[in-house]
Amino acid sequence: MTLTKDESGQEDADDGAGRSGDATGIAPGADDAYTPSPRRLERERHKRARARRATAVAALSTLVTGVVLYLVVVGAPGWPRTKETFFNGRYAREAFPKVLDGLWLNVRLLLVCGTAVLVLGMLIAIARTLRGPVFFPLRVLAAAYTDFFRGLPLIINLMIVVLGVPALRLQGVTVDPILLGGTALTLTYSAYVAEVFRAGIESVHPSQRAAARSLGLNNLQALRYVILPQAVRRQVPPLLNDLVSLQKDTGLVSIGGAIDAVRAADIIVGRSLNYTPYVVAGLVFVALTIPMTRFTDWVTARMDRRRAQGGSL
């Protein structure tokens, strides 16, 4: 761009092609805004109308269903007795603070056992996927572990560990029902989680391992830096589902006498012969489980969207 002077001595900007620039500094066409076509505007109005109509129909159907269920339950011949036995406000107010105190034990069991389950499950899964004849005994032991504890009912496992271990009178072995119950939960759920991890490891294409080896990584490095990161990302939704199930099953430690939310409700029920505290404990567990379930659904939907778009998991 060159500068030229007119007769008054003022400088004018010239663009080098003999054309003077606009005094406002606005490029031609910069004020042209995009205007949607009438067809697109009509299509968007139609989508909004359909969305409003679908929302109204869903709300109405939900309201009608709720009213019908309420009338069916309240109109049942045994409803007055059921209401007094299971939905008594006085016993609900009495049980709620004690159930909350016991729930703290369930939350601690979830955090500790959940961490132990993830670590132990990962180790078992790695043991089952090790290659070479030298690792055959380790693979057999890992497979036997998963087959046994996946087939053994959790309630029986809890009874064996919580009631059977103290009967052995072993020196140095705890008889605390909380620790023994947490151990039983860890043994059972680590078998399930190990299979989840193993499925994730085996879902990684063999070319990933071959590519890692071609870059100079040994088998352990390829597993750590290439295989496991992909396997864990792919298995996040089922892992979260297992943790949700673990959160609910922490209430089973009450069979050994541990005062958790279920046991706190059971004590009040045994004294009052009213089952409202069980309902309170169940609602507390549901309130704790729903956020975890919704988070699992969100993670699953997010991973499905990224997979559909061709992005990395």
C-alpha positions as CSV (number, residue, x, y, z in Angstrom):
1,M,0.0,0.0,0.0
2,T,1.3,3.5,-0.9
3,L,0.6,6.9,0.3
4,T,-0.3,9.8,-2.0
5,K,-0.7,13.5,-1.3
6,D,-3.5,15.6,-2.7
7,E,-3.3,19.3,-3.4
8,S,-4.1,20.2,0.3
9,G,-1.1,18.1,1.4
10,Q,-3.2,15.4,3.0
11,E,-2.2,11.8,2.6
12,D,-4.6,9.3,1.1
13,A,-4.2,5.6,1.4
14,D,-3.9,3.8,-1.9
15,D,-4.1,0.0,-2.1
16,G,-1.5,-0.2,-4.9
17,A,-4.1,-0.8,-7.6
18,G,-5.2,2.8,-7.9
19,R,-8.2,2.4,-5.6
20,S,-8.5,4.3,-2.4
21,G,-9.6,2.5,0.7
22,D,-12.9,3.0,2.5
23,A,-12.7,5.8,5.0
24,T,-14.7,3.7,7.5
25,G,-12.3,0.8,7.4
26,I,-15.1,-1.7,6.8
27,A,-14.5,-4.3,4.1
28,P,-17.2,-4.5,1.5
29,G,-19.9,-7.1,2.4
30,A,-18.9,-7.2,6.1
31,D,-22.3,-6.0,7.1
32,D,-24.1,-8.7,5.2
33,A,-25.6,-11.1,7.8
34,Y,-26.7,-14.7,7.2
35,T,-30.5,-14.9,6.7
36,P,-32.1,-18.4,7.0
37,S,-34.3,-19.4,4.2
38,P,-38.1,-19.5,4.8
39,R,-38.0,-23.3,4.4
40,R,-35.5,-23.7,7.2
41,L,-37.4,-21.3,9.5
42,E,-40.5,-23.3,8.9
43,R,-38.7,-26.6,9.6
44,E,-37.3,-25.3,12.9
45,R,-40.8,-24.0,13.9
46,H,-42.1,-27.5,13.2
47,K,-39.4,-29.2,15.3
48,R,-40.1,-26.9,18.2
49,A,-43.9,-27.6,17.9
50,R,-43.3,-31.3,17.9
51,A,-41.0,-31.1,20.9
52,R,-43.6,-29.1,22.9
53,R,-46.3,-31.6,21.9
54,A,-44.2,-34.6,22.9
55,T,-43.4,-33.0,26.3
56,A,-47.1,-32.3,26.9
57,V,-48.1,-35.8,26.0
58,A,-45.4,-37.3,28.2
59,A,-46.4,-35.1,31.1
60,L,-50.0,-36.0,30.7
61,S,-49.4,-39.7,30.4
62,T,-47.2,-39.7,33.5
63,L,-49.8,-37.8,35.5
64,V,-52.6,-40.3,34.4
65,T,-50.4,-43.3,35.2
66,G,-49.6,-41.9,38.6
67,V,-53.2,-41.1,39.4
68,V,-54.3,-44.6,38.4
69,L,-51.6,-46.3,40.5
70,Y,-52.5,-44.2,43.5
71,L,-56.1,-45.0,43.2
72,V,-55.4,-48.7,42.8
73,V,-53.1,-48.8,45.8
74,V,-55.2,-46.6,48.1
75,G,-58.4,-48.4,47.1
76,A,-57.0,-51.8,48.0
77,P,-58.9,-53.5,50.9
78,G,-55.7,-53.9,52.9
79,W,-54.3,-50.4,52.3
80,P,-55.1,-49.0,55.9
81,R,-53.2,-51.8,57.5
82,T,-50.3,-51.7,55.0
83,K,-50.0,-47.9,55.5
84,E,-49.8,-48.3,59.2
85,T,-47.2,-51.1,59.0
86,F,-44.9,-49.8,56.2
87,F,-45.6,-46.1,55.9
88,N,-45.9,-44.9,59.5
89,G,-44.7,-41.3,59.9
90,R,-43.7,-41.7,63.5
91,Y,-41.4,-44.6,63.0
92,A,-40.0,-43.0,59.8
93,R,-39.0,-39.9,61.8
94,E,-37.4,-42.2,64.5
95,A,-35.6,-44.3,62.0
96,F,-34.2,-41.7,59.6
97,P,-31.4,-40.3,61.7
98,K,-30.2,-43.7,62.8
99,V,-30.3,-45.1,59.3
100,L,-28.3,-42.1,58.1
101,D,-25.7,-42.8,60.9
102,G,-25.5,-46.4,59.7
103,L,-25.3,-45.3,56.0
104,W,-21.9,-43.8,56.7
105,L,-20.5,-47.3,57.2
106,N,-22.0,-48.4,53.9
107,V,-20.3,-45.4,52.2
108,R,-16.9,-46.3,53.8
109,L,-17.3,-49.9,52.7
110,L,-18.1,-48.7,49.2
111,L,-15.0,-46.5,49.0
112,V,-12.5,-49.1,50.5
113,C,-14.0,-52.2,48.9
114,G,-14.4,-50.4,45.5
115,T,-10.8,-49.5,45.4
116,A,-9.7,-53.0,46.5
117,V,-12.0,-54.6,43.9
118,L,-10.6,-52.5,41.0
119,V,-7.0,-53.2,42.0
120,L,-7.5,-57.0,42.6
121,G,-9.7,-57.3,39.5
122,M,-7.1,-55.7,37.3
123,L,-4.4,-58.0,38.6
124,I,-6.5,-61.1,38.0
125,A,-7.4,-59.9,34.5
126,I,-3.8,-59.4,33.7
127,A,-2.9,-62.8,35.0
128,R,-5.5,-64.4,32.8
129,T,-4.2,-62.6,29.7
130,L,-0.5,-63.4,30.2
131,R,1.1,-65.2,27.3
132,G,3.6,-68.0,27.3
133,P,3.7,-71.5,28.9
134,V,5.5,-70.4,31.9
135,F,2.4,-68.4,33.0
136,F,0.1,-71.4,32.6
137,P,-0.3,-72.1,36.4
138,L,-1.0,-68.4,37.0
139,R,-3.7,-68.4,34.3
140,V,-5.3,-71.5,35.7
141,L,-5.4,-70.1,39.2
142,A,-6.9,-66.8,38.0
143,A,-9.5,-68.7,36.0
144,A,-10.4,-70.9,38.9
145,Y,-10.8,-67.8,41.2
146,T,-13.2,-66.1,38.8
147,D,-15.2,-69.2,38.1
148,F,-15.6,-70.0,41.8
149,F,-16.5,-66.6,43.2
150,R,-18.8,-65.8,40.2
151,G,-20.7,-69.0,40.9
152,L,-20.8,-68.7,44.7
153,P,-23.8,-66.6,45.9
154,L,-22.7,-63.5,47.7
155,I,-24.8,-64.2,50.7
156,I,-23.2,-67.6,51.2
157,N,-19.8,-66.1,50.7
158,L,-20.6,-63.6,53.4
159,M,-21.8,-66.2,55.8
160,I,-18.7,-68.4,55.3
161,V,-16.3,-65.5,55.8
162,V,-18.1,-63.6,58.5
163,L,-19.1,-66.6,60.5
164,G,-16.6,-69.3,59.5
165,V,-13.3,-67.3,59.9
166,P,-13.9,-66.4,63.6
167,A,-14.8,-70.1,64.3
168,L,-11.3,-71.1,63.2
169,R,-9.7,-69.1,66.1
170,L,-6.7,-68.3,64.0
171,Q,-4.0,-66.2,65.8
172,G,-3.7,-62.7,64.3
173,V,-6.8,-62.9,62.1
174,T,-9.5,-60.3,62.8
175,V,-13.0,-61.2,63.9
176,D,-14.4,-57.7,63.1
177,P,-17.6,-58.3,61.1
178,I,-17.0,-55.1,59.2
179,L,-13.5,-56.1,58.0
180,L,-14.7,-59.7,57.3
181,G,-17.8,-58.5,55.4
182,G,-15.7,-56.1,53.4
183,T,-13.3,-59.0,52.5
184,A,-16.2,-61.1,51.3
185,L,-17.5,-58.3,49.2
186,T,-14.0,-57.8,47.7
187,L,-13.6,-61.5,46.9
188,T,-16.9,-61.7,45.1
189,Y,-16.9,-58.4,43.2
190,S,-13.2,-58.7,42.1
191,A,-14.1,-61.8,40.2
192,Y,-16.8,-59.9,38.2
193,V,-14.6,-56.9,37.7
194,A,-11.7,-59.1,36.5
195,E,-13.9,-60.4,33.7
196,V,-14.8,-56.9,32.8
197,F,-11.2,-55.9,32.6
198,R,-10.3,-59.1,30.7
199,A,-13.0,-58.4,28.1
200,G,-11.6,-54.9,27.6
201,I,-8.0,-56.2,27.2
202,E,-9.1,-58.8,24.7
203,S,-11.1,-56.2,22.7
204,V,-8.0,-54.2,21.9
205,H,-6.9,-55.3,18.4
206,P,-3.6,-57.3,18.3
207,S,-2.1,-54.8,15.9
208,Q,-1.9,-52.4,18.8
209,R,0.4,-54.7,20.7
210,A,2.4,-55.4,17.5
211,A,2.8,-51.7,16.9
212,A,4.0,-51.1,20.4
213,R,6.6,-53.9,20.0
214,S,7.7,-52.5,16.7
215,L,8.5,-49.2,18.6
216,G,10.8,-51.1,21.0
217,L,8.4,-51.6,23.9
218,N,8.5,-54.9,25.7
219,N,5.4,-56.9,26.6
220,L,5.0,-55.2,30.0
221,Q,5.5,-51.7,28.6
222,A,3.0,-52.4,25.8
223,L,0.5,-53.6,28.3
224,R,0.9,-50.6,30.5
225,Y,1.1,-47.8,28.0
226,V,-0.9,-49.1,25.0
227,I,-3.3,-51.9,25.9
228,L,-4.6,-51.1,29.4
229,P,-5.5,-47.4,28.7
230,Q,-7.6,-48.4,25.8
231,A,-9.2,-51.4,27.7
232,V,-10.1,-49.3,30.7
233,R,-11.7,-46.5,28.7
234,R,-13.8,-49.0,26.8
235,Q,-15.0,-50.7,30.0
236,V,-15.9,-47.6,32.1
237,P,-19.7,-48.1,31.9
238,P,-19.8,-51.8,33.0
239,L,-17.3,-50.9,35.8
240,L,-19.5,-48.2,37.1
241,N,-22.5,-50.6,37.0
242,D,-20.5,-53.1,39.1
243,L,-19.8,-50.3,41.6
244,V,-23.5,-49.4,41.8
245,S,-24.3,-53.0,42.6
246,L,-21.5,-53.1,45.2
247,Q,-23.0,-50.0,46.8
248,K,-26.3,-51.8,47.3
249,D,-24.7,-55.0,48.5
250,T,-22.8,-53.3,51.3
251,G,-26.0,-53.6,53.2
252,L,-25.5,-57.4,53.5
253,V,-22.6,-56.9,56.0
254,S,-25.4,-56.5,58.6
255,I,-25.7,-60.3,58.8
256,G,-22.6,-60.4,60.8
257,G,-23.8,-57.8,63.3
258,A,-22.3,-54.6,61.8
259,I,-24.4,-51.6,62.5
260,D,-25.0,-50.2,59.0
261,A,-28.2,-48.6,57.6
262,V,-29.9,-52.0,57.2
263,R,-29.0,-53.2,60.7
264,A,-30.1,-49.9,62.2
265,A,-33.5,-50.3,60.6
266,D,-33.6,-53.9,61.7
267,I,-33.1,-52.9,65.4
268,I,-36.0,-50.6,65.3
269,V,-38.2,-53.1,63.5
270,G,-37.4,-55.8,66.1
271,R,-38.4,-53.4,68.9
272,S,-41.6,-51.9,67.3
273,L,-42.7,-54.7,65.0
274,N,-43.3,-52.0,62.4
275,Y,-41.6,-52.3,59.0
276,T,-41.4,-48.6,58.2
277,P,-37.7,-48.4,59.0
278,Y,-37.0,-50.9,56.2
279,V,-38.7,-48.6,53.8
280,V,-36.7,-45.7,55.0
281,A,-33.4,-47.6,54.6
282,G,-34.5,-48.7,51.1
283,L,-35.3,-45.1,50.1
284,V,-31.9,-43.9,51.4
285,F,-30.1,-46.5,49.4
286,V,-32.1,-45.5,46.3
287,A,-31.3,-41.9,46.8
288,L,-27.6,-42.8,47.0
289,T,-27.7,-45.1,44.0
290,I,-29.7,-42.8,41.5
291,P,-26.9,-40.3,41.1
292,M,-24.4,-43.0,40.4
293,T,-26.8,-44.6,37.9
294,R,-27.4,-41.4,36.1
295,F,-23.7,-40.7,35.9
296,T,-23.2,-44.2,34.4
297,D,-25.8,-43.4,31.8
298,W,-24.2,-40.1,31.0
299,V,-20.8,-41.7,30.6
300,T,-22.2,-44.4,28.4
301,A,-24.1,-42.0,26.1
302,R,-21.0,-39.8,25.9
303,M,-18.8,-42.7,24.8
304,D,-21.5,-43.8,22.3
305,R,-21.6,-40.3,20.7
306,R,-17.8,-40.1,20.4
307,R,-17.7,-43.6,18.9
308,A,-20.3,-42.7,16.4
309,Q,-18.4,-39.6,15.4
310,G,-15.2,-41.6,14.9
311,G,-13.4,-40.0,17.9
312,S,-11.2,-41.7,20.3
313,L,-12.8,-43.5,23.2
